[in-house]
Amino acid sequence: MVYCNECGKKNDDDAHYCTKCGNYIAESNSFEKNIERAAEEFGRKAEQFGKMMEKRAREFARSMKERADLKTKQCPACKTEIDHAAMYCWKCGKKI
């Protein structure tokens, strides 16, 4: 069935004109196909967006880990993790 764009009446698939209002409806079928194509395209783009965001999330997590690793260093005397800017170890008191 093909629906009229003007009045919404159902018409036979092979109808060129609406039986209720006389509107030319041969293009109505392509309107429905355009909606289907747009929905499929939207789905593809949403999937691409999801993959891109997943990739960026992994990159962000990796960069945050790298930043966290830069914020600490190890005391050479007692091997305790200390802040990268510390001048003295908080655990053993040795100068870094």
Secondary structure, DSSP 4 states (H G I P E B T S, - for coil): -EE-TTT--EE-TT-SB-TTT--B-TTHHHHHHHHHHHHHHHHHHHHHHHHHHHHHHHHHHHHHHHHHHHTEEE-TTT--EEETT-SB-TTT--B-
